[in-house]
Amino acid sequence: MDLIQSYGFLLVVMAAIVGFIMAWGIGANDVANAMGTSVGSGAITLKQAILIAMIFEFAGAYLAGGEVTSTIRKGIIDVAYFTNIPEYLVLGMIASLLAAGIWLAIASYFGWPVSTTHSIIGAIVGFTAVGVSPNAVEWSKVGGIVASWVITPAISAIIAILIFLSAKKLIFDRATPLIYAIKYVPIYMGMAGFIMSLVTIKKGLKHVGLDLPTDQGYMLALGIGVVVGLIGMVLIRRLHIEEALTTEEQTKNVEKIFAILMVLTACCMAFAHGSNDVANAIGPLAAVVSVVSNDGAILSSSELAWWILPLGGFGIVAGLALFGHRVMKTIGQGITHLTPSKGFAAELAAATTVLIASGTGLPISTTQTLVGAVLGVGIVQGVAALNGKVIRSIVISWIVTLPAGASLSIVFFFILTFAFGV
């Protein structure tokens, strides 16, 4: 308690710094989840991907990033164990952010698409179990989260398979795929518009002082989806496409149309990613600010300070702009060969899964969600289309992430307690 009263401002500054580092790591590593498929399929360039992601990652983080924060803060550990030692919670969260941020920087340097959710949860569980008590960890909830890491990639893969197979049946398997693409692609665009707008309406508007009833929210999202579909119809009809005589030439032109669609799904996935994964940085930071602001009292709930969400958003943008291309290459090109139509199916499936999970407050791994979607698309093409070596290295990096985050947080936690004389 004396530590918080004596060094409260310093602790908040330290938490803000390591929170920014963690957000930077999220941008550097997880940006591949939002943009890797778009770049890998050739739909957009790397520079275009960074520009799009800077806008929509920040928008998702700032407008819709508050929902999953409560799960990170209160769902993994039992705060009752920290009631008489709130300084342990503060130092532990700072140690966790630093540990996860460093691990993400290392992984990003080597191009490993690891899970930021794994990193921060492993870190929090590590310092709590070793530095406080194993009983302070809500192992049942951790188990539920671990289960979601298996379930959500499977769900994402199934959705991706269904989307790609529908496009294949409705468009690519036709004798004149170009004609059917002009007919059906606007429907897919409307679907993407609906998904992207729904999370903004259900969560984002609450952060700017507006809160619509559920039925009105769904109706508005549906209306936006229809408008997006109509706009897509106009754009596609105005797109200059050379007259194609063979089915193969028509298929190439269909991919040009899907390249337009990929821009929309890239925005959708970036927004979804920003809304979901910013909690990995701001959750522990918000806990530190709350405890310090209330003189050591650990409240069941508290409002986010105005500067926390923008800090997380700017950190994500900085990370993806400076270091995001390494992991982006692994996701977009390493797992399987992607075309715009395949990349669209993967992105829309992953975005759908992430937005559903984000709305329920469950901190899923967007990395595993998108990898599952890309694997689903690859499976449709046949197992031979998958790069087994890359997939194995990705799985190994996932397994290593949890203990790496835990080990580093334990070390930093004891260094901080020693430095502050706790």
Stockholm file with secondary structure:
# STOCKHOLM 1.0

chainA/1-422         MDLIQSYGFLLVVMAAIVGFIMAWGIGANDVANAMGTSVGSGAITLKQAILIAMIFEFAGAYLAGGEVTSTIRKGIIDVAYFTNIPEYLVLGMIASLLAAGIWLAIASYFGWPVSTTHSIIGAIVGFTAVGVSPNAVEWSKVGGIVASWVITPAISAIIAILIFLSAKKLIFDRATPLIYAIKYVPIYMGMAGFIMSLVTIKKGLKHVGLDLPTDQGYMLALGIGVVVGLIGMVLIRRLHIEEALTTEEQTKNVEKIFAILMVLTACCMAFAHGSNDVANAIGPLAAVVSVVSNDGAILSSSELAWWILPLGGFGIVAGLALFGHRVMKTIGQGITHLTPSKGFAAELAAATTVLIASGTGLPISTTQTLVGAVLGVGIVQGVAALNGKVIRSIVISWIVTLPAGASLSIVFFFILTFAFGV
#=GR chainA/1-422 SS CHHHHHHHHHHHHHHHHHHHHHHHHHHHHHHHHHHHHHHHTTSSCHHHHHHHHHHHHHHHHHHHCSTTHHHHHHTSBCGGGGSSCHHHHHHHHHHHHHHHHHHHHHHHHHTCCCCHHHHHHHHHHHHHHHHTCGGGBCHHHHHHHHHHHHHHHHHHHHHHHHHHHHHIIIIITSSSHHHHHHHHHHHHHHHHHHHHHHHIIIIIHHHTTCCCCHHHHHHHHHHHHHHHHHHHHHHHHHSCCCCCCSHHHHHHHHHHHHHHHHHHHHHHHHHHHHHHHTHHHHHHHHHHHHHHHTTTCCCSCCCCCTTHHHHHHHHHHHHHHHHTHHHHHIIIIISBCCCHHHHHHHHHHHHHHHHHHHHHTCCCCHHHHHHHHHHHHHHHHCGGGBCHHHHHHHHHHHHHHHHHHHHHHHHHHHHHHHHTTC
#=GC SS_cons         CHHHHHHHHHHHHHHHHHHHHHHHHHHHHHHHHHHHHHHHTTSSCHHHHHHHHHHHHHHHHHHHCSTTHHHHHHTSBCGGGGSSCHHHHHHHHHHHHHHHHHHHHHHHHHTCCCCHHHHHHHHHHHHHHHHTCGGGBCHHHHHHHHHHHHHHHHHHHHHHHHHHHHHIIIIITSSSHHHHHHHHHHHHHHHHHHHHHHHIIIIIHHHTTCCCCHHHHHHHHHHHHHHHHHHHHHHHHHSCCCCCCSHHHHHHHHHHHHHHHHHHHHHHHHHHHHHHHTHHHHHHHHHHHHHHHTTTCCCSCCCCCTTHHHHHHHHHHHHHHHHTHHHHHIIIIISBCCCHHHHHHHHHHHHHHHHHHHHHTCCCCHHHHHHHHHHHHHHHHCGGGBCHHHHHHHHHHHHHHHHHHHHHHHHHHHHHHHHTTC
//
